[in-house]
Amino acid sequence: MANFGGHAIPGTFFLLYGFWLTVKHVLQHYWRTSQPKGRQVMPPFFKRMDYAEGGVKIFASFVGIMVEQFVVDGPHARLYDRENTSWVKLMNWQHSTMYLFFGISGMALIASTAVRAVPLGVDRLALSFALFIEGFLFMYHVHGRQPLDAHIHTLLLFAVFAGSAGTMLEVFIRNNLILELFRADMFILQGSWFYQIGVVLYPLTGDKWDLNQHDNMMFVTMCFAWHLALSLFLVSCTAFLVWFTTTRFSEKGRDIEIGMRIASSKTSSQKALLEESDEE
């Protein structure tokens, strides 16, 4: 992560994941609210979405670990150098540990979707742990750095721990759209803030920030509030578009479904009349 690209890659993943969660949970909420009370079993389409999500998380975590470990100047799976009596690239090891827990959350999502014996909420619990580990490691990730560098990473912890707490609530409060969209919002906030960290620490224009100036810390703090407002706006717009589109398509589909029911009822009544005439 010691460059702009190293922050843009996880930022892009978190942004896309936040939008994915928004679309998925709005679709699920629409389906739940439009079904009769007796029908609450999710259709196979939503299971396939969970399988895809879990698979992508496992794959992305595996790739992240491999890159952190086996990049040219990486630790290459060595944790301690006995010759020099020193740890080997602990930053890379911390990043690998973060990816590991997100990979575990992907496994938990697939297991909870495929196996009925898995307790309800294990997927949310594993994701909450993954976010908590990310924030826990980041707390000690920037020790000894310049003030602005440490501050801009510390602000990220608000999004991470808030997401972890909200996801933990989902373990006990299921199918709550507000909590689900809050989780999506925190991931989008994480993603955009990773880009902001990259811009501040590794500016593409070449104009470097003064990492010791207090005014820059104040400005960055204000930027975090702007990022939060932007993430709320993006989640709201995405949720509205998904809900509006789904409503329009479902209305057309409902007309077709009613027509099929009428046709089938006519066919069945005609068969009954024919059977009665044959009996006579």
Backbone as CSV, one residue per row, in Angstrom:
resi,resn,N_x,N_y,N_z,CA_x,CA_y,CA_z,C_x,C_y,C_z
1,MET,0.808,-1.211,0.000,0.000,0.000,0.000,0.844,1.264,0.000
2,ALA,2.139,1.154,-0.185,3.012,2.321,-0.114,2.999,3.123,-1.406
3,ASN,1.828,3.278,-2.027,1.669,4.096,-3.217,0.179,4.349,-3.427
4,PHE,-0.140,5.167,-4.428,-1.551,5.488,-4.672,-2.339,4.256,-5.101
5,GLY,-1.749,3.454,-5.975,-2.443,2.260,-6.449,-2.761,1.286,-5.332
6,GLY,-1.871,1.205,-4.336,-2.109,0.301,-3.218,-3.308,0.701,-2.382
7,HIS,-3.686,1.982,-2.421,-4.896,2.437,-1.730,-6.112,2.421,-2.653
8,ALA,-5.875,2.612,-3.959,-6.992,2.639,-4.907,-7.602,1.260,-5.101
9,ILE,-6.788,0.205,-5.043,-7.316,-1.147,-5.278,-8.302,-1.562,-4.181
10,PRO,-7.930,-1.519,-2.884,-8.940,-1.846,-1.866,-10.083,-0.839,-1.843
11,GLY,-9.793,0.442,-2.172,-10.860,1.432,-2.232,-11.896,1.072,-3.283
12,THR,-11.438,0.636,-4.454,-12.354,0.224,-5.518,-13.178,-0.980,-5.089
13,PHE,-12.525,-1.940,-4.423,-13.246,-3.134,-3.965,-14.343,-2.757,-2.978
14,PHE,-14.023,-1.909,-2.006,-15.022,-1.524,-1.014,-16.157,-0.718,-1.642
15,LEU,-15.836,0.151,-2.610,-16.883,0.903,-3.292,-17.843,-0.024,-4.030
16,LEU,-17.293,-0.943,-4.814,-18.134,-1.872,-5.564,-18.936,-2.772,-4.635
17,TYR,-18.301,-3.186,-3.539,-18.995,-4.049,-2.587,-20.153,-3.307,-1.922
18,GLY,-19.956,-2.035,-1.612,-21.028,-1.248,-1.022,-22.214,-1.099,-1.963
19,PHE,-21.945,-0.842,-3.249,-23.030,-0.742,-4.222,-23.723,-2.098,-4.410
20,TRP,-22.930,-3.164,-4.418,-23.495,-4.512,-4.538,-24.450,-4.804,-3.381
21,LEU,-24.039,-4.480,-2.159,-24.891,-4.713,-0.998,-26.176,-3.900,-1.090
22,THR,-26.067,-2.668,-1.565,-27.259,-1.829,-1.698,-28.268,-2.470,-2.650
23,VAL,-27.796,-2.887,-3.819,-28.685,-3.511,-4.804,-29.279,-4.802,-4.253
24,LYS,-28.434,-5.644,-3.659,-28.908,-6.943,-3.169,-29.965,-6.799,-2.078
25,HIS,-29.703,-5.945,-1.117,-30.624,-5.851,0.015,-31.918,-5.133,-0.349
26,VAL,-31.876,-4.188,-1.275,-33.107,-3.561,-1.724,-33.970,-4.574,-2.473
27,LEU,-33.344,-5.399,-3.313,-34.092,-6.451,-4.016,-34.712,-7.436,-3.024
28,GLN,-33.930,-7.840,-2.022,-34.450,-8.763,-1.028,-35.606,-8.149,-0.242
29,HIS,-35.461,-6.883,0.116,-36.522,-6.216,0.880,-37.793,-6.093,0.048
30,TYR,-37.650,-5.767,-1.230,-38.829,-5.682,-2.090,-39.523,-7.033,-2.194
31,TRP,-38.739,-8.084,-2.345,-39.342,-9.421,-2.454,-40.064,-9.794,-1.165
32,ARG,-39.451,-9.510,-0.007,-40.082,-9.869,1.268,-41.388,-9.125,1.478
33,THR,-41.409,-7.851,1.109,-42.603,-7.039,1.367,-43.712,-7.288,0.346
34,SER,-43.394,-7.895,-0.781,-44.399,-8.126,-1.815,-44.971,-9.531,-1.802
35,GLN,-44.479,-10.392,-0.897,-44.943,-11.776,-0.832,-46.017,-11.949,0.235
36,PRO,-46.898,-12.950,0.066,-47.858,-13.277,1.128,-47.133,-13.704,2.398
37,LYS,-47.822,-13.619,3.508,-47.192,-13.943,4.790,-46.710,-15.383,4.855
38,GLY,-47.407,-16.272,4.215,-47.014,-17.681,4.297,-45.814,-18.038,3.455
39,ARG,-45.425,-17.162,2.528,-44.319,-17.478,1.626,-43.137,-16.585,1.967
40,GLN,-42.157,-17.140,2.665,-41.001,-16.354,3.088,-39.668,-16.997,2.696
41,VAL,-39.706,-18.107,1.966,-38.474,-18.771,1.536,-37.921,-18.045,0.314
42,MET,-36.667,-17.615,0.410,-36.057,-16.861,-0.676,-35.921,-17.734,-1.929
43,PRO,-36.161,-17.174,-3.108,-35.989,-17.936,-4.355,-34.516,-18.224,-4.622
44,PRO,-34.228,-19.184,-5.517,-32.826,-19.560,-5.796,-31.962,-18.411,-6.297
45,PHE,-32.569,-17.409,-6.912,-31.801,-16.287,-7.446,-30.986,-15.605,-6.353
46,PHE,-31.586,-15.425,-5.181,-30.877,-14.756,-4.088,-29.769,-15.645,-3.526
47,LYS,-29.967,-16.947,-3.548,-28.897,-17.845,-3.112,-27.703,-17.753,-4.052
48,ARG,-27.981,-17.663,-5.345,-26.883,-17.538,-6.308,-26.122,-16.227,-6.101
49,MET,-26.839,-15.180,-5.719,-26.172,-13.914,-5.420,-25.228,-14.066,-4.229
50,ASP,-25.665,-14.782,-3.189,-24.812,-14.998,-2.018,-23.609,-15.864,-2.360
51,TYR,-23.819,-16.889,-3.192,-22.689,-17.713,-3.622,-21.661,-16.889,-4.391
52,ALA,-22.157,-16.042,-5.280,-21.246,-15.192,-6.061,-20.500,-14.227,-5.155
53,GLU,-21.214,-13.626,-4.204,-20.574,-12.684,-3.280,-19.505,-13.370,-2.443
54,GLY,-19.839,-14.524,-1.880,-18.862,-15.259,-1.078,-17.660,-15.693,-1.886
55,GLY,-17.901,-16.151,-3.112,-16.797,-16.577,-3.968,-15.861,-15.447,-4.329
56,VAL,-16.424,-14.286,-4.637,-15.594,-13.115,-4.976,-14.772,-12.691,-3.770
57,LYS,-15.370,-12.707,-2.579,-14.628,-12.322,-1.370,-13.472,-13.278,-1.105
58,ILE,-13.712,-14.570,-1.273,-12.638,-15.554,-1.060,-11.526,-15.350,-2.083
59,PHE,-11.909,-15.177,-3.359,-10.915,-15.001,-4.414,-10.115,-13.724,-4.210
60,ALA,-10.818,-12.602,-3.911,-10.128,-11.326,-3.717,-9.201,-11.388,-2.511
61,SER,-9.628,-12.060,-1.450,-8.772,-12.193,-0.265,-7.531,-13.014,-0.575
62,PHE,-7.712,-14.086,-1.329,-6.569,-14.930,-1.704,-5.567,-14.149,-2.555
63,VAL,-6.078,-13.403,-3.532,-5.194,-12.599,-4.384,-4.480,-11.544,-3.552
64,GLY,-5.199,-10.897,-2.637,-4.581,-9.882,-1.793,-3.460,-10.445,-0.943
65,ILE,-3.684,-11.621,-0.371,-2.648,-12.254,0.460,-1.432,-12.609,-0.379
66,MET,-1.669,-13.169,-1.564,-0.558,-13.561,-2.426,0.266,-12.343,-2.856
67,VAL,-0.428,-11.252,-3.174,0.287,-10.042,-3.595,1.111,-9.482,-2.440
68,GLU,0.507,-9.410,-1.234,1.220,-8.874,-0.073,2.437,-9.726,0.289
69,GLN,2.315,-11.022,0.129,3.391,-11.911,0.546,4.495,-12.062,-0.499
70,PHE,4.107,-12.127,-1.763,5.081,-12.512,-2.784,5.365,-11.417,-3.801
71,VAL,5.029,-10.164,-3.445,5.510,-9.053,-4.256,7.034,-9.004,-4.144
72,VAL,7.679,-8.287,-5.056,9.146,-8.336,-5.144,9.817,-8.088,-3.793
73,ASP,9.368,-7.041,-3.071,10.010,-6.734,-1.791,9.160,-7.213,-0.611
74,GLY,8.318,-8.233,-0.843,7.457,-8.761,0.207,8.182,-9.746,1.114
75,PRO,7.505,-10.222,2.149,8.146,-11.133,3.105,8.291,-12.557,2.599
76,HIS,7.567,-12.921,1.549,7.633,-14.275,0.991,7.379,-15.330,2.068
77,ALA,6.311,-15.116,2.842,5.851,-16.050,3.883,6.854,-16.214,5.020
78,ARG,7.805,-15.295,5.150,8.741,-15.318,6.288,8.313,-14.280,7.300
79,LEU,8.086,-14.696,8.513,7.631,-13.780,9.552,8.790,-13.228,10.380
80,TYR,9.839,-14.034,10.575,10.953,-13.597,11.429,12.277,-13.985,10.785
81,ASP,13.209,-13.036,10.787,14.545,-13.252,10.233,15.503,-13.529,11.388
82,ARG,15.905,-14.777,11.536,16.774,-15.161,12.654,18.182,-14.597,12.504
83,GLU,18.629,-14.425,11.275,19.991,-13.924,11.067,20.121,-12.474,11.549
84,ASN,19.122,-11.668,11.226,19.149,-10.257,11.632,18.347,-9.990,12.898
85,THR,17.767,-11.055,13.457,16.928,-10.966,14.668,15.914,-9.825,14.548
86,SER,15.096,-9.892,13.498,14.096,-8.847,13.272,12.885,-9.451,12.560
87,TRP,11.738,-8.786,12.729,10.535,-9.196,12.023,10.652,-8.821,10.556
88,VAL,9.949,-9.536,9.707,10.038,-9.323,8.263,8.737,-8.708,7.741
89,LYS,8.799,-7.448,7.294,7.694,-6.769,6.612,6.366,-6.939,7.339
90,LEU,6.294,-6.435,8.560,5.078,-6.604,9.348,3.881,-5.872,8.736
91,MET,4.112,-4.794,7.991,3.012,-4.113,7.312,2.313,-5.070,6.353
92,ASN,3.104,-5.806,5.580,2.525,-6.774,4.656,1.777,-7.879,5.400
93,TRP,2.309,-8.289,6.532,1.658,-9.328,7.316,0.334,-8.825,7.888
94,GLN,0.289,-7.558,8.292,-0.970,-7.012,8.791,-2.021,-6.951,7.682
95,HIS,-1.620,-6.519,6.502,-2.558,-6.485,5.383,-3.051,-7.897,5.057
96,SER,-2.149,-8.864,5.083,-2.531,-10.250,4.808,-3.542,-10.755,5.833
97,THR,-3.353,-10.361,7.087,-4.284,-10.781,8.139,-5.670,-10.180,7.914
98,MET,-5.713,-8.925,7.482,-7.007,-8.309,7.159,-7.700,-9.084,6.050
99,TYR,-6.961,-9.386,4.973,-7.548,-10.126,3.860,-8.019,-11.502,4.306
100,LEU,-7.275,-12.133,5.201,-7.625,-13.466,5.681,-9.019,-13.478,6.305
101,PHE,-9.316,-12.497,7.137,-10.611,-12.486,7.816,-11.753,-12.168,6.858
102,PHE,-11.493,-11.376,5.836,-12.539,-11.158,4.834,-12.768,-12.430,4.022
103,GLY,-11.704,-13.198,3.794,-11.876,-14.492,3.147,-12.703,-15.446,3.997
104,ILE,-12.480,-15.418,5.311,-13.273,-16.249,6.225,-14.739,-15.843,6.189
105,SER,-14.995,-14.548,6.104,-16.394,-14.095,6.028,-17.053,-14.579,4.738
106,GLY,-16.279,-14.664,3.644,-16.825,-15.226,2.405,-17.165,-16.693,2.555
107,MET,-16.295,-17.446,3.236,-16.594,-18.856,3.499,-17.839,-19.010,4.369
108,ALA,-17.970,-18.150,5.376,-19.139,-18.216,6.258,-20.422,-17.909,5.486
109,LEU,-20.364,-16.972,4.548,-21.541,-16.634,3.752,-21.972,-17.816,2.888
110,ILE,-21.006,-18.468,2.250,-21.339,-19.625,1.419,-21.880,-20.772,2.278
111,ALA,-21.246,-21.014,3.424,-21.687,-22.100,4.297,-23.098,-21.851,4.831
112,SER,-23.381,-20.626,5.250,-24.708,-20.318,5.795,-25.787,-20.369,4.718
113,THR,-25.402,-20.149,3.463,-26.365,-20.222,2.368,-26.614,-21.657,1.930
114,ALA,-25.559,-22.476,1.947,-25.666,-23.837,1.405,-26.113,-24.864,2.445
115,VAL,-25.769,-24.658,3.713,-26.024,-25.672,4.755,-27.047,-25.122,5.746
116,ARG,-28.159,-25.794,5.867,-29.207,-25.343,6.786,-28.800,-25.481,8.246
117,ALA,-27.882,-26.407,8.522,-27.471,-26.636,9.913,-26.647,-25.479,10.476
118,VAL,-26.103,-24.630,9.592,-25.320,-23.481,10.063,-26.269,-22.477,10.725
119,PRO,-25.979,-22.038,11.936,-26.877,-21.107,12.641,-27.087,-19.810,11.870
120,LEU,-28.278,-19.282,11.969,-28.612,-18.033,11.303,-27.792,-16.886,11.883
121,GLY,-27.182,-16.099,11.011,-26.401,-14.944,11.446,-24.908,-15.160,11.459
122,VAL,-24.450,-16.372,11.124,-23.002,-16.642,11.120,-22.297,-15.782,10.077
123,ASP,-22.941,-15.575,8.934,-22.321,-14.753,7.892,-22.111,-13.316,8.360
124,ARG,-23.107,-12.753,9.068,-22.971,-11.399,9.574,-21.925,-11.337,10.688
125,LEU,-21.890,-12.360,11.519,-20.913,-12.404,12.609,-19.492,-12.430,12.056
126,ALA,-19.253,-13.246,11.045,-17.918,-13.339,10.451,-17.519,-12.023,9.791
127,LEU,-18.467,-11.353,9.133,-18.151,-10.069,8.499,-17.875,-8.998,9.551
128,SER,-18.629,-9.043,10.656,-18.380,-8.088,11.743,-16.986,-8.291,12.321
129,PHE,-16.568,-9.547,12.491,-15.221,-9.835,12.974,-14.164,-9.333,11.993
130,ALA,-14.420,-9.514,10.699,-13.459,-9.066,9.683,-13.261,-7.550,9.752
131,LEU,-14.360,-6.816,9.899,-14.256,-5.363,10.018,-13.571,-4.958,11.321
132,PHE,-13.888,-5.674,12.395,-13.252,-5.352,13.673,-11.741,-5.579,13.607
133,ILE,-11.319,-6.683,12.996,-9.887,-6.972,12.864,-9.217,-5.911,12.002
134,GLU,-9.897,-5.476,10.936,-9.340,-4.413,10.099,-9.088,-3.155,10.923
135,GLY,-10.092,-2.739,11.702,-9.926,-1.538,12.523,-8.919,-1.736,13.635
136,PHE,-8.923,-2.909,14.257,-8.007,-3.209,15.355,-6.558,-3.131,14.887
137,LEU,-6.265,-3.679,13.715,-4.907,-3.643,13.188,-4.521,-2.229,12.750
138,PHE,-5.484,-1.488,12.189,-5.186,-0.130,11.754,-4.879,0.793,12.929
139,MET,-5.422,0.479,14.106,-5.137,1.318,15.274,-3.645,1.383,15.572
140,TYR,-2.937,0.299,15.299,-1.497,0.238,15.582,-0.679,0.167,14.297
141,HIS,-1.343,0.576,13.206,-0.713,0.478,11.894,0.119,1.707,11.559
142,VAL,-0.171,2.827,12.209,0.451,4.102,11.826,1.250,4.703,12.976
143,HIS,1.688,3.884,13.896,2.444,4.385,15.046,3.752,5.017,14.589
144,GLY,4.012,6.239,15.086,5.262,6.912,14.773,5.247,7.683,13.474
145,ARG,4.123,7.716,12.764,4.072,8.459,11.508,3.812,9.945,11.769
146,GLN,3.914,10.733,10.712,3.673,12.171,10.818,2.197,12.429,11.139
147,PRO,1.896,13.577,11.763,0.538,13.818,12.280,-0.578,13.631,11.250
148,LEU,-0.461,14.207,10.068,-1.528,14.107,9.083,-1.689,12.672,8.595
149,ASP,-0.578,11.979,8.418,-0.611,10.575,7.999,-1.366,9.734,9.029
150,ALA,-1.038,9.917,10.287,-1.716,9.158,11.345,-3.184,9.548,11.455
151,HIS,-3.468,10.851,11.310,-4.841,11.337,11.479,-5.759,10.822,10.375
152,ILE,-5.287,10.837,9.149,-6.143,10.444,8.031,-6.441,8.942,8.077
153,HIS,-5.509,8.161,8.618,-5.776,6.733,8.819,-6.699,6.502,10.018
154,THR,-6.568,7.341,11.031,-7.434,7.209,12.205,-8.887,7.486,11.860
155,LEU,-9.126,8.444,10.973,-10.500,8.741,10.564,-11.157,7.532,9.910
156,LEU,-10.355,6.723,9.236,-10.898,5.510,8.613,-11.517,4.572,9.655
157,LEU,-10.993,4.614,10.876,-11.482,3.716,11.921,-12.944,3.968,12.254
158,PHE,-13.408,5.211,12.108,-14.818,5.502,12.395,-15.729,4.712,11.468
159,ALA,-15.376,4.667,10.183,-16.186,3.903,9.227,-16.074,2.410,9.483
160,VAL,-14.874,1.950,9.818,-14.654,0.510,10.009,-15.386,0.006,11.245
161,PHE,-15.198,0.666,12.372,-15.827,0.203,13.610,-17.342,0.407,13.577
162,ALA,-17.806,1.490,12.936,-19.252,1.681,12.799,-19.859,0.564,11.954
163,GLY,-19.171,0.195,10.890,-19.644,-0.922,10.070,-19.638,-2.227,10.829
164,SER,-18.607,-2.446,11.642,-18.542,-3.664,12.445,-19.677,-3.729,13.451
165,ALA,-19.957,-2.605,14.126,-21.035,-2.582,15.120,-22.399,-2.783,14.463
166,GLY,-22.619,-2.116,13.321,-23.895,-2.278,12.623,-24.103,-3.701,12.133
167,THR,-23.036,-4.320,11.637,-23.135,-5.701,11.165,-23.382,-6.654,12.325
168,MET,-22.789,-6.387,13.487,-23.042,-7.211,14.663,-24.514,-7.132,15.079
169,LEU,-25.124,-5.962,14.957,-26.547,-5.832,15.266,-27.402,-6.698,14.341
170,GLU,-26.942,-6.854,13.091,-27.687,-7.672,12.144,-27.695,-9.146,12.523
171,VAL,-26.758,-9.575,13.350,-26.775,-10.957,13.826,-28.055,-11.220,14.611
172,PHE,-28.530,-10.221,15.339,-29.702,-10.379,16.202,-30.959,-9.756,15.598
173,ILE,-30.787,-8.764,14.711,-31.927,-8.105,14.064,-31.821,-8.379,12.563
174,ARG,-32.503,-9.396,12.115,-32.388,-9.822,10.721,-33.368,-9.057,9.831
175,ASN,-32.974,-8.951,8.556,-33.845,-8.399,7.513,-34.308,-6.982,7.837
176,ASN,-33.407,-6.195,8.414,-33.700,-4.787,8.685,-33.006,-3.951,7.608
177,LEU,-33.803,-3.355,6.745,-33.233,-2.654,5.595,-32.353,-1.481,6.016
178,ILE,-32.714,-0.797,7.094,-31.913,0.343,7.544,-30.507,-0.112,7.930
179,LEU,-30.403,-1.188,8.705,-29.093,-1.700,9.095,-28.316,-2.211,7.884
180,GLU,-29.011,-2.846,6.954,-28.339,-3.378,5.768,-27.787,-2.252,4.896
181,LEU,-28.571,-1.196,4.724,-28.080,-0.055,3.935,-27.004,0.725,4.682
182,PHE,-27.077,0.728,6.020,-26.019,1.364,6.803,-24.687,0.638,6.587
183,ARG,-24.749,-0.692,6.552,-23.526,-1.471,6.290,-22.977,-1.150,4.906
184,ALA,-23.855,-1.073,3.916,-23.419,-0.713,2.565,-22.808,0.681,2.535
185,ASP,-23.413,1.606,3.271,-22.916,2.979,3.315,-21.518,3.036,3.923
186,MET,-21.268,2.264,4.976,-19.949,2.266,5.608,-18.881,1.684,4.683
187,PHE,-19.258,0.720,3.854,-18.290,0.180,2.894,-17.981,1.208,1.807
188,ILE,-18.992,1.922,1.335,-18.748,2.967,0.335,-17.898,4.077,0.936
189,LEU,-18.165,4.426,2.192,-17.347,5.437,2.867,-15.904,4.972,2.990
190,GLN,-15.709,3.715,3.336,-14.345,3.170,3.385,-13.664,3.294,2.036
191,GLY,-14.378,2.898,0.992,-13.780,2.908,-0.344,-13.368,4.288,-0.789
192,SER,-14.252,5.276,-0.604,-13.912,6.633,-1.020,-12.791,7.213,-0.165
193,TRP,-12.766,6.816,1.123,-11.730,7.358,2.002,-10.359,6.751,1.693
194,PHE,-10.312,5.519,1.234,-9.040,4.948,0.788,-8.473,5.764,-0.368
195,TYR,-9.346,6.186,-1.270,-8.893,7.058,-2.358,-8.371,8.378,-1.809
196,GLN,-9.066,8.927,-0.808,-8.627,10.192,-0.217,-7.253,10.038,0.436
197,ILE,-7.024,8.926,1.113,-5.711,8.676,1.728,-4.631,8.639,0.660
198,GLY,-4.933,7.954,-0.439,-3.965,7.878,-1.525,-3.661,9.231,-2.128
199,VAL,-4.695,10.079,-2.273,-4.495,11.414,-2.844,-3.643,12.281,-1.925
200,VAL,-3.864,12.177,-0.611,-3.124,13.014,0.339,-1.675,12.559,0.473
201,LEU,-1.465,11.261,0.624,-0.108,10.763,0.886,0.705,10.566,-0.385
202,TYR,0.025,10.259,-1.484,0.741,10.008,-2.741,0.045,10.778,-3.867
203,PRO,0.097,12.105,-3.840,-0.623,12.926,-4.826,-0.128,12.665,-6.242
204,LEU,-1.092,12.558,-7.155,-0.754,12.282,-8.544,-0.208,13.518,-9.245
205,THR,-0.548,14.711,-8.731,-0.093,15.957,-9.364,1.335,16.314,-8.985
206,GLY,1.860,15.694,-7.948,3.219,15.997,-7.513,3.302,17.037,-6.425
207,ASP,2.188,17.754,-6.158,2.161,18.756,-5.084,1.923,18.049,-3.754
208,LYS,2.960,17.930,-2.951,2.851,17.171,-1.713,2.194,17.999,-0.610
209,TRP,1.476,17.311,0.252,0.837,17.940,1.403,1.844,18.075,2.539
210,ASP,1.689,19.127,3.312,2.497,19.289,4.519,1.884,18.419,5.615
211,LEU,2.556,17.324,5.946,2.003,16.341,6.876,2.077,16.795,8.327
212,ASN,2.665,17.944,8.577,2.772,18.452,9.949,1.894,19.684,10.205
213,GLN,1.223,20.179,9.177,0.434,21.404,9.322,-0.950,21.072,9.906
214,HIS,-1.340,21.813,10.941,-2.611,21.549,11.620,-3.813,21.885,10.736
215,ASP,-3.697,22.917,9.912,-4.801,23.288,9.027,-5.155,22.150,8.068
216,ASN,-4.146,21.434,7.609,-4.406,20.293,6.734,-5.194,19.203,7.468
217,MET,-4.901,19.008,8.744,-5.650,18.034,9.535,-7.105,18.467,9.679
218,MET,-7.331,19.778,9.890,-8.701,20.281,9.985,-9.447,20.102,8.669
219,PHE,-8.761,20.375,7.563,-9.402,20.237,6.258,-9.746,18.777,5.971
220,VAL,-8.835,17.872,6.288,-9.071,16.447,6.050,-10.244,15.944,6.893
221,THR,-10.349,16.429,8.129,-11.479,16.052,8.979,-12.798,16.505,8.363
222,MET,-12.815,17.719,7.815,-14.010,18.206,7.135,-14.303,17.380,5.887
223,CYS,-13.256,16.957,5.192,-13.431,16.116,4.005,-14.105,14.790,4.359
224,PHE,-13.784,14.259,5.535,-14.399,13.000,5.959,-15.915,13.165,6.075
225,ALA,-16.348,14.305,6.616,-17.791,14.573,6.706,-18.401,14.681,5.313
226,TRP,-17.678,15.276,4.373,-18.181,15.364,3.002,-18.283,13.974,2.369
227,HIS,-17.300,13.133,2.633,-17.344,11.762,2.116,-18.549,11.008,2.680
228,LEU,-18.843,11.227,3.951,-20.003,10.578,4.559,-21.295,11.045,3.898
229,ALA,-21.409,12.355,3.670,-22.601,12.883,2.998,-22.731,12.317,1.592
230,LEU,-21.595,12.218,0.884,-21.617,11.674,-0.476,-22.026,10.208,-0.471
231,SER,-21.514,9.438,0.472,-21.861,8.011,0.538,-23.347,7.828,0.837
232,LEU,-23.903,8.659,1.724,-25.339,8.589,2.011,-26.156,8.920,0.765
233,PHE,-25.710,9.914,0.024,-26.403,10.294,-1.206,-26.350,9.169,-2.237
234,LEU,-25.183,8.556,-2.398,-25.034,7.479,-3.384,-25.882,6.270,-3.015
235,VAL,-25.894,5.900,-1.735,-26.707,4.766,-1.306,-28.189,5.061,-1.517
236,SER,-28.621,6.271,-1.189,-30.026,6.644,-1.347,-30.439,6.614,-2.815
237,CYS,-29.605,7.176,-3.679,-29.927,7.192,-5.108,-29.956,5.786,-5.692
238,THR,-28.969,4.972,-5.314,-28.923,3.598,-5.817,-30.135,2.802,-5.339
239,ALA,-30.483,2.941,-4.055,-31.642,2.229,-3.510,-32.926,2.661,-4.219
240,PHE,-33.070,3.971,-4.468,-34.271,4.464,-5.150,-34.353,3.914,-6.570
241,LEU,-33.227,3.929,-7.303,-33.236,3.432,-8.679,-33.575,1.947,-8.737
242,VAL,-33.005,1.166,-7.828,-33.288,-0.272,-7.805,-34.752,-0.517,-7.469
243,TRP,-35.258,0.201,-6.455,-36.662,0.029,-6.044,-37.613,0.446,-7.168
244,PHE,-37.330,1.579,-7.808,-38.190,2.083,-8.887,-38.191,1.108,-10.067
245,THR,-36.993,0.650,-10.457,-36.896,-0.272,-11.590,-37.583,-1.592,-11.282
246,THR,-37.374,-2.110,-10.091,-37.990,-3.381,-9.715,-39.507,-3.266,-9.682
247,THR,-40.005,-2.144,-9.170,-41.455,-1.939,-9.103,-42.064,-1.906,-10.498
248,ARG,-41.418,-1.199,-11.414,-41.951,-1.107,-12.779,-41.972,-2.467,-13.453
249,PHE,-40.881,-3.221,-13.342,-40.816,-4.525,-13.990,-41.769,-5.521,-13.342
250,SER,-41.892,-5.461,-12.010,-42.770,-6.407,-11.319,-44.230,-6.139,-11.644
251,GLU,-44.597,-4.878,-11.869,-45.970,-4.566,-12.255,-46.304,-5.189,-13.602
252,LYS,-45.381,-5.124,-14.537,-45.602,-5.770,-15.836,-45.672,-7.281,-15.676
253,GLY,-44.750,-7.810,-14.847,-44.754,-9.256,-14.626,-46.001,-9.721,-13.917
254,ARG,-46.552,-8.888,-13.013,-47.751,-9.266,-12.270,-48.939,-9.354,-13.220
255,ASP,-49.008,-8.428,-14.213,-50.086,-8.492,-15.200,-50.007,-9.791,-15.984
256,ILE,-48.801,-10.173,-16.363,-48.615,-11.416,-17.098,-49.022,-12.602,-16.241
257,GLU,-48.637,-12.554,-14.967,-48.962,-13.646,-14.059,-50.467,-13.782,-13.883
258,ILE,-51.184,-12.645,-13.756,-52.634,-12.687,-13.621,-53.264,-13.277,-14.884
259,GLY,-52.750,-12.873,-16.036,-53.265,-13.418,-17.291,-53.069,-14.917,-17.388
260,MET,-51.913,-15.401,-16.946,-51.654,-16.835,-16.976,-52.602,-17.566,-16.038
261,ARG,-52.882,-16.973,-14.865,-53.788,-17.604,-13.922,-55.197,-17.694,-14.490
262,ILE,-55.641,-16.606,-15.175,-56.968,-16.606,-15.769,-57.063,-17.666,-16.853
263,ALA,-55.995,-17.733,-17.668,-55.992,-18.720,-18.747,-56.020,-20.138,-18.199
264,SER,-55.224,-20.368,-17.163,-55.181,-21.709,-16.575,-56.506,-22.070,-15.924
265,SER,-57.175,-21.074,-15.280,-58.465,-21.345,-14.651,-59.523,-21.674,-15.706
266,LYS,-59.466,-20.952,-16.873,-60.399,-21.258,-17.948,-60.176,-22.656,-18.494
267,THR,-58.910,-23.024,-18.643,-58.586,-24.346,-19.157,-59.084,-25.435,-18.223
268,SER,-58.855,-25.237,-16.916,-59.287,-26.234,-15.938,-60.806,-26.351,-15.903
269,SER,-61.528,-25.206,-16.026,-62.996,-25.252,-16.024,-63.521,-25.953,-17.269
270,GLN,-62.859,-25.727,-18.411,-63.269,-26.401,-19.640,-63.064,-27.905,-19.538
271,LYS,-61.940,-28.309,-18.914,-61.692,-29.740,-18.728,-62.741,-30.362,-17.835
272,ALA,-63.126,-29.635,-16.779,-64.142,-30.159,-15.862,-65.476,-30.346,-16.583
273,LEU,-65.846,-29.381,-17.464,-67.090,-29.502,-18.210,-67.058,-30.682,-19.167
274,LEU,-65.914,-30.883,-19.821,-65.781,-32.007,-20.730,-65.908,-33.334,-20.006
275,GLU,-65.294,-33.415,-18.804,-65.368,-34.654,-18.021,-66.808,-34.931,-17.597
276,GLU,-67.541,-33.869,-17.220,-68.948,-34.044,-16.818,-69.790,-34.524,-18.010
277,SER,-69.540,-33.965,-19.198,-70.292,-34.380,-20.377,-69.995,-35.787,-20.766
278,ASP,-68.740,-36.239,-20.587,-68.385,-37.621,-20.889,-69.074,-38.587,-19.948
279,GLU,-69.164,-38.200,-18.682,-69.828,-39.052,-17.698,-71.305,-39.198,-18.002
280,GLU,-71.946,-38.100,-18.483,-73.349,-38.180,-18.849,-73.538,-39.058,-20.078
